[in-house]
Amino acid sequence: MARDGDINEPTREFPDYPTSESLRDRAEGSPGHDREYAPGAPGTGGGPARGLLWVLGAAALAVVVLLGVQATGLLPDFRNPFAKEQTDRSQPPLLKSIRDLSRYVAAEGNFQVVVDVQNDRRNVPDFLLNERTLFVGAGRVEAYVDFTKIADGAVVVSEDGKSAEIKLPAPQLGETDLDMDKSYVFAEQRGLINRLNDLVAGDPNRQQQIYKLAEDRITTAARDSGLTARAEENTRKMLEGLLRSLGYEKVTVTYTAP
């Protein structure tokens, strides 16, 4: 039985229960409650975020500095490490011959031809063995008079020195000059076997036949175009004007049979 003086004292079996004042004091001392910190005490929040901002700021500053230095030309330009490069291992040109020319080019014709050639095998499907090329060829042909073939006595001057007669060799056509800058393959069809053959063996001169056909077609067209007749007329006008400027009143130009 408890004594009168110990009535308000808690027993060992029932400790002191929390009151409203003790709860308020405990709440004020909790970590989430606002309280004053000592001046040198470390903060509990914002450390990682502040460090990340410092790193981003330093990286941005480094980029700005590099761009500024590059703009001044102190550093070389940034290049693509996988950029395409071309290496020229060609040998120096070899002079094989020199030929003196004594020809007067009196006319020139520019031609264009479309060559459509197909090579296949009989009774073999086209998707297996077939080669068809559509080639657009552009070339030029010159018509000239070869002055080295002028025979002795080909130039006759009158006794009074007022007229002259010149006998020239007939104009002839030069070789067809195929312009590769203006010539191109418009379309090409090749069978499966042809493509496999290109992968295994290959033929770097495969287009040579097409080029030769284009040159032959242009040469034939030049012969039928009246280019030599134009060369005759232009050569006659050139010589007449030249000799008349030298004092000849009458100039006659004739051509020998080709």
C-alpha positions, 0 to 999 in steps of 0.5 A: 500500500502506497504512502500518502507522500508517494501518491503522485509519483509513478511506479516502476511498473508504469513509467511516466506517460507523455503529456502535451508539453513533452510532445511539443518539446519532442517535436521541436527537437525533431530533425524536420523542425526548423532550428538554428545551426552553428555557423560552421555546421555542414548542411544536410541538403543541396550538396549533390545538386550543387556539385552537378551544377559546378561540373556542368558549368565547368564543361560549358566554360571549357567548350566556350574556350575551345570554340574561341581558340579555334575561331582565332586560328590557334588550333587546327580545324576539327576533322571527321576521323572517318572522312573519305580520302583519295590517294593518287598513285598514278605514274608520271606521264610518258612522252611516246612521240611528237608529230608535226602537224601542217594541217588547216582545220577548216570545219568541225562537226559535233555529233551525238549518238545513242548506242543500244547493244544487247548480248544474250544467249539463245534459249537462255532466260534474260534474267540469267544471262543478258547484257544490254547497255544504252549509251549516249555518246558525244563526239566531234570530228574535224575536217582539214586540209593537209598542206604537207601534201601540196605537190610541186607546181601547185601554186601558179602565178600569172605573168602580170602578178595579178592572179594566182591559181592554187591546187590543194589536196582534198579535205579529209576527216580526222579521227573521231574524238569521243568526249567522255565528259558529255558521254554517259551510260543511260541504262544498263541491264545485266543477268545474274550470271553476268553480275556474278562474273563481274564479282569473280573476274571482272572486265575493266574494258567491258565498255570499250566495245560500246565506245568503239561502236559510238565512234564508228557511228559518229564517223559514219555520220560525219562522212554523210554530213557534208563536212568535207564540202564545208571544209573546201568552202572555208579553205577557199575563202581563207586563201582568197582573202589572204592572197587578195590582201597581198595584191592578187586580184584573182584567186582560184582554188581547186582540189585534187581528187581524194 
